Amino acid sequence: MTPHPRPILVVHGGAWDMPDNAIQSHERGIANALRAGYTLLERGATSVEAVEAAITVMEDDDTFDAGRGSFLTRDGRVQLDALLMDGATLRAGGVACVERLRNPIQAARLVLDQSPHVYFVATGAERFARQYGMALCDNTDLIVPRERERLIAFQKAELEGAVDTTFSGQSHDTVGAVALDIHGNLAAGTSTGGTLSKAPGRVGDSSLIGCGCYADNDSAAVSLTGWGEPIMKLVLGKWAVDRIARGEHAEPTAQAAIQYLYNRLGGHGGIILLTPGGDIGIAHNTPRIAWGIHDANGPRLGVTVNN
């Protein structure tokens, strides 16, 4: 594939039944992420650096289910997962079930750059990150009052049998980014706090290679959001980039991936996809998805409604 001559950054901030009063904060967070990542790309930074920067901004914004402000586990704690992948080398770094790192995407970057391994979890991941200079925080620093209230309401609804078991109406504010730099290299990243009231120790699709995230210069970069268990079972990220490798275009591939997710397992979610030629695909089967694109034509962002 011929590399695109200008950098491109695509981000998502979750796919779910987003209420009207949440749209402005999502668009503001997406705009800030685009600005941070694309500024680096314009200066000649790598796609890996741009993806890390964009996701860091969203982890720091408690609008999203990533970093501070994430959903709480069943026992009222935050556990975070993240993955970063370099399409030029297929190097990747992932962390899962971390409780004392404000920015798990930065820990994932350290794994990618500094370790012969790919994946660290829980206290081992925190120990590794601290070894390379990341400060640890208290778990309570990651919790916001809104999420304590949400957990109480959800668990009450569970007891009353009033929870939407399709997961389509629940918030999936997992964040992700894909980028193409001036050297023609792709990267992808995803970061999440997981599902609301999840069992402690549960890991979803976001930090798993080929599931919630994948990048390969020979095909595409992809990041997903949504109900993690069906996405994992289908290895949906790799499924999508393999179609690109066979010569299919990004937008129909994105649509096909989400249709496959629903047809095969009744799954709900969203996907962003970027090829080395600058072809972009965005799709979802949830009521709304928050997204943003920044390329030579400037930033474009919004919350798309699924009709």
MARGU-193984 format. One record per residue (C-alpha): residue in one letter; y, x, z; residue number from 1; chain. Coordinates in nm, 3 decimals. Layout:
BEGIN
  aa        y        x        z    i  ch
   a        Y        X        Z  NUM   A
...
END
This chain:
BEGIN
  aa        y        x        z    i  ch
   m    0.000    0.000    0.000    1   A
   t    0.351    0.125   -0.082    2   A
   p    0.561    0.168    0.233    3   A
   h    0.876   -0.040    0.261    4   A
   p    1.190    0.179    0.240    5   A
   r    1.378    0.010    0.526    6   A
   p    1.270   -0.052    0.886    7   A
   i    1.160   -0.395    1.005    8   A
   l    1.106   -0.535    1.354    9   A
   v    0.940   -0.869    1.430   10   A
   v    0.903   -1.006    1.783   11   A
   h    0.766   -1.317    1.950   12   A
   g    0.837   -1.463    2.290   13   A
   g    0.559   -1.715    2.328   14   A
   a    0.406   -2.019    2.159   15   A
   w    0.386   -2.341    2.362   16   A
   d    0.542   -2.680    2.425   17   A
   m    0.879   -2.527    2.508   18   A
   p    1.129   -2.777    2.656   19   A
   d    1.475   -2.807    2.506   20   A
   n    1.639   -2.651    2.812   21   A
   a    1.436   -2.330    2.765   22   A
   i    1.534   -2.265    2.402   23   A
   q    1.863   -2.089    2.471   24   A
   s    1.715   -1.840    2.717   25   A
   h    1.430   -1.762    2.478   26   A
   e    1.666   -1.703    2.187   27   A
   r    1.888   -1.483    2.403   28   A
   g    1.589   -1.277    2.515   29   A
   i    1.462   -1.242    2.158   30   A
   a    1.806   -1.132    2.038   31   A
   n    1.827   -0.865    2.308   32   A
   a    1.479   -0.737    2.220   33   A
   l    1.562   -0.719    1.850   34   A
   r    1.881   -0.528    1.922   35   A
   a    1.707   -0.273    2.142   36   A
   g    1.421   -0.207    1.902   37   A
   y    1.608   -0.212    1.574   38   A
   t    1.882    0.018    1.698   39   A
   l    1.614    0.280    1.751   40   A
   l    1.462    0.219    1.408   41   A
   e    1.801    0.263    1.240   42   A
   r    1.835    0.600    1.414   43   A
   g    1.503    0.715    1.273   44   A
   a    1.284    0.643    1.576   45   A
   t    0.916    0.567    1.533   46   A
   s    0.770    0.219    1.516   47   A
   v    0.590    0.290    1.845   48   A
   e    0.921    0.366    2.017   49   A
   a    1.081    0.051    1.875   50   A
   v    0.796   -0.176    1.983   51   A
   e    0.798   -0.028    2.332   52   A
   a    1.175   -0.077    2.362   53   A
   a    1.170   -0.436    2.239   54   A
   i    0.888   -0.536    2.472   55   A
   t    1.048   -0.358    2.768   56   A
   v    1.355   -0.579    2.725   57   A
   m    1.140   -0.893    2.733   58   A
   e    0.940   -0.769    3.033   59   A
   d    1.270   -0.728    3.219   60   A
   d    1.380   -1.082    3.125   61   A
   d    1.222   -1.333    3.362   62   A
   t    1.235   -1.599    3.088   63   A
   f    0.902   -1.469    2.959   64   A
   d    0.546   -1.446    3.090   65   A
   a    0.557   -1.065    3.096   66   A
   g    0.681   -0.828    3.364   67   A
   r    0.908   -0.988    3.621   68   A
   g    0.885   -1.366    3.615   69   A
   s    0.523   -1.382    3.499   70   A
   f    0.283   -1.657    3.593   71   A
   l    0.111   -1.620    3.926   72   A
   t   -0.260   -1.583    3.982   73   A
   r   -0.454   -1.838    4.181   74   A
   d   -0.374   -1.644    4.498   75   A
   g   -0.002   -1.615    4.425   76   A
   r    0.029   -1.262    4.284   77   A
   v    0.141   -1.116    3.952   78   A
   q   -0.117   -0.925    3.745   79   A
   l    0.002   -0.776    3.417   80   A
   d   -0.168   -0.659    3.096   81   A
   a   -0.023   -0.469    2.798   82   A
   l   -0.131   -0.284    2.485   83   A
   l    0.050   -0.055    2.241   84   A
   m   -0.108    0.069    1.915   85   A
   d    0.005    0.327    1.656   86   A
   g   -0.090    0.229    1.301   87   A
   a   -0.057    0.583    1.169   88   A
   t   -0.322    0.734    1.394   89   A
   l   -0.504    0.431    1.540   90   A
   r   -0.421    0.572    1.882   91   A
   a   -0.380    0.302    2.143   92   A
   g   -0.300    0.262    2.508   93   A
   g   -0.378   -0.036    2.724   94   A
   v   -0.346   -0.137    3.089   95   A
   a   -0.471   -0.448    3.266   96   A
   c   -0.451   -0.615    3.607   97   A
   v   -0.164   -0.396    3.721   98   A
   e    0.036   -0.534    4.014   99   A
   r    0.293   -0.263    4.088  100   A
   l    0.441   -0.170    3.749  101   A
   r    0.759   -0.339    3.630  102   A
   n    0.696   -0.242    3.268  103   A
   p    0.329   -0.229    3.177  104   A
   i    0.416   -0.160    2.812  105   A
   q    0.561    0.174    2.925  106   A
   a    0.237    0.251    3.106  107   A
   a    0.049    0.163    2.788  108   A
   r    0.270    0.410    2.601  109   A
   l    0.178    0.681    2.851  110   A
   v   -0.191    0.610    2.798  111   A
   l   -0.140    0.631    2.422  112   A
   d    0.051    0.960    2.442  113   A
   q   -0.102    1.139    2.738  114   A
   s   -0.465    1.039    2.774  115   A
   p   -0.782    1.088    2.570  116   A
   h   -0.880    0.744    2.697  117   A
   v   -0.759    0.408    2.568  118   A
   y   -0.764    0.174    2.864  119   A
   f   -0.693    0.183    3.238  120   A
   v   -0.709   -0.106    3.482  121   A
   a   -0.577   -0.207    3.823  122   A
   t   -0.511    0.073    4.073  123   A
   g   -0.646    0.333    3.830  124   A
   a   -0.379    0.235    3.578  125   A
   e   -0.110    0.245    3.844  126   A
   r   -0.224    0.585    3.962  127   A
   f   -0.221    0.717    3.605  128   A
   a    0.130    0.580    3.541  129   A
   r    0.263    0.727    3.864  130   A
   q    0.113    1.065    3.772  131   A
   y    0.338    1.065    3.465  132   A
   g    0.655    0.961    3.643  133   A
   m    0.655    0.581    3.653  134   A
   a    0.778    0.434    3.979  135   A
   l    0.566    0.174    4.155  136   A
   c    0.717   -0.147    4.286  137   A
   d    0.607   -0.407    4.536  138   A
   n    0.431   -0.704    4.380  139   A
   t    0.685   -0.939    4.535  140   A
   d    0.952   -0.773    4.318  141   A
   l    0.782   -0.929    4.015  142   A
   i    0.774   -1.284    4.155  143   A
   v    1.052   -1.537    4.096  144   A
   p    1.091   -1.867    4.286  145   A
   r    1.039   -2.071    3.966  146   A
   e    0.684   -1.939    3.939  147   A
   r    0.597   -2.010    4.301  148   A
   e    0.704   -2.370    4.240  149   A
   r    0.514   -2.385    3.910  150   A
   l    0.194   -2.261    4.075  151   A
   i    0.216   -2.517    4.355  152   A
   a    0.273   -2.798    4.103  153   A
   f   -0.012   -2.682    3.880  154   A
   q   -0.262   -2.654    4.164  155   A
   k   -0.162   -2.999    4.288  156   A
   a   -0.218   -3.139    3.938  157   A
   e   -0.557   -2.965    3.926  158   A
   l   -0.663   -3.141    4.243  159   A
   e   -0.552   -3.472    4.092  160   A
   g   -0.732   -3.405    3.762  161   A
   a   -0.405   -3.413    3.569  162   A
   v   -0.414   -3.071    3.398  163   A
   d   -0.406   -3.050    3.015  164   A
   t   -0.742   -2.883    2.950  165   A
   t   -0.653   -2.803    2.587  166   A
   f   -0.395   -2.549    2.709  167   A
   s   -0.161   -2.666    2.429  168   A
   g    0.105   -2.792    2.665  169   A
   q    0.106   -2.500    2.905  170   A
   s    0.357   -2.218    2.878  171   A
   h    0.236   -1.915    2.683  172   A
   d    0.541   -1.688    2.700  173   A
   t    0.338   -1.375    2.630  174   A
   v    0.561   -1.133    2.438  175   A
   g    0.486   -0.906    2.146  176   A
   a    0.636   -0.697    1.869  177   A
   v    0.537   -0.534    1.542  178   A
   a    0.747   -0.273    1.362  179   A
   l    0.768   -0.067    1.045  180   A
   d    0.971    0.255    1.063  181   A
   i    1.149    0.461    0.795  182   A
   h    0.840    0.680    0.760  183   A
   g    0.629    0.379    0.661  184   A
   n    0.433    0.370    0.986  185   A
   l    0.335    0.050    1.165  186   A
   a    0.297   -0.021    1.536  187   A
   a    0.216   -0.326    1.746  188   A
   g    0.238   -0.419    2.111  189   A
   t    0.173   -0.716    2.337  190   A
   s    0.250   -0.773    2.706  191   A
   t    0.162   -1.063    2.933  192   A
   g    0.124   -1.197    3.283  193   A
   g   -0.171   -1.405    3.166  194   A
   t   -0.236   -1.772    3.225  195   A
   l   -0.101   -1.981    3.509  196   A
   s   -0.323   -1.984    3.821  197   A
   k   -0.572   -1.748    3.658  198   A
   a   -0.856   -1.605    3.864  199   A
   p   -0.757   -1.264    4.004  200   A
   g   -0.898   -0.994    3.779  201   A
   r   -0.903   -1.211    3.467  202   A
   v   -0.797   -1.025    3.152  203   A
   g   -0.697   -1.218    2.840  204   A
   d   -0.660   -1.121    2.477  205   A
   s   -0.319   -0.955    2.491  206   A
   s   -0.424   -0.606    2.594  207   A
   l   -0.752   -0.594    2.401  208   A
   i   -0.761   -0.402    2.072  209   A
   g   -0.828   -0.633    1.779  210   A
   c   -0.773   -0.946    1.985  211   A
   g   -0.411   -0.988    2.095  212   A
   c   -0.288   -0.677    1.917  213   A
   y   -0.375   -0.436    1.635  214   A
   a   -0.200   -0.190    1.403  215   A
   d   -0.328    0.006    1.103  216   A
   n   -0.115    0.156    0.826  217   A
   d   -0.392    0.067    0.582  218   A
   s   -0.361   -0.304    0.653  219   A
   a   -0.106   -0.454    0.894  220   A
   a    0.031   -0.481    1.244  221   A
   v   -0.028   -0.798    1.443  222   A
   s    0.053   -0.950    1.782  223   A
   l   -0.073   -1.283    1.913  224   A
   t    0.015   -1.525    2.190  225   A
   g   -0.164   -1.829    2.325  226   A
   w   -0.492   -1.926    2.485  227   A
   g   -0.664   -1.590    2.526  228   A
   e   -1.031   -1.680    2.555  229   A
   p   -1.070   -1.828    2.202  230   A
   i   -0.861   -1.546    2.054  231   A
   m   -1.092   -1.290    2.217  232   A
   k   -1.408   -1.460    2.097  233   A
   l   -1.284   -1.444    1.737  234   A
   v   -1.130   -1.094    1.763  235   A
   l   -0.848   -1.272    1.582  236   A
   g   -0.602   -0.984    1.542  237   A
   k   -0.858   -0.774    1.356  238   A
   w   -0.971   -1.078    1.159  239   A
   a   -0.615   -1.118    1.030  240   A
   v   -0.547   -0.755    0.939  241   A
   d   -0.882   -0.729    0.760  242   A
   r   -0.770   -1.010    0.528  243   A
   i   -0.454   -0.813    0.452  244   A
   a   -0.670   -0.508    0.373  245   A
   r   -0.852   -0.723    0.116  246   A
   g   -0.523   -0.791   -0.062  247   A
   e   -0.404   -1.119    0.091  248   A
   h   -0.039   -1.182    0.180  249   A
   a    0.101   -1.201    0.532  250   A
   e    0.225   -1.559    0.556  251   A
   p   -0.089   -1.732    0.426  252   A
   t   -0.300   -1.494    0.636  253   A
   a   -0.103   -1.585    0.949  254   A
   q   -0.148   -1.955    0.874  255   A
   a   -0.519   -1.906    0.804  256   A
   a   -0.570   -1.718    1.132  257   A
   i   -0.421   -1.997    1.340  258   A
   q   -0.615   -2.258    1.145  259   A
   y   -0.936   -2.059    1.201  260   A
   l   -0.856   -2.037    1.573  261   A
   y   -0.830   -2.414    1.596  262   A
   n   -1.111   -2.509    1.358  263   A
   r   -1.366   -2.277    1.516  264   A
   l   -1.285   -2.306    1.886  265   A
   g   -1.004   -2.558    1.930  266   A
   g   -0.767   -2.275    2.027  267   A
   h   -0.389   -2.286    2.037  268   A
   g   -0.144   -2.002    1.987  269   A
   g    0.084   -1.809    1.759  270   A
   i    0.081   -1.490    1.552  271   A
   i    0.324   -1.243    1.397  272   A
   l    0.206   -1.015    1.117  273   A
   l    0.373   -0.727    0.929  274   A
   t    0.240   -0.518    0.638  275   A
   p    0.338   -0.166    0.523  276   A
   g    0.511   -0.328    0.226  277   A
   g    0.735   -0.535    0.453  278   A
   d    0.551   -0.865    0.407  279   A
   i    0.593   -1.086    0.716  280   A
   g    0.387   -1.375    0.845  281   A
   i    0.457   -1.604    1.141  282   A
   a    0.241   -1.903    1.232  283   A
   h    0.155   -2.125    1.530  284   A
   n   -0.018   -2.452    1.610  285   A
   t    0.163   -2.511    1.938  286   A
   p    0.469   -2.738    1.941  287   A
   r    0.708   -2.439    1.933  288   A
   i    0.718   -2.061    1.899  289   A
   a    1.003   -1.821    1.983  290   A
   w    1.042   -1.548    1.719  291   A
   g    1.284   -1.295    1.574  292   A
   i    1.309   -1.066    1.269  293   A
   h    1.547   -0.777    1.214  294   A
   d    1.555   -0.597    0.879  295   A
   a    1.813   -0.476    0.626  296   A
   n    1.951   -0.830    0.607  297   A
   g    2.028   -0.836    0.979  298   A
   p    1.874   -1.032    1.268  299   A
   r    1.724   -1.378    1.230  300   A
   l    1.574   -1.564    1.522  301   A
   g    1.491   -1.904    1.650  302   A
   v    1.244   -2.143    1.804  303   A
   t    1.034   -2.299    1.529  304   A
   v    0.899   -2.650    1.569  305   A
   n    0.550   -2.735    1.447  306   A
   n    0.571   -3.061    1.256  307   A
END
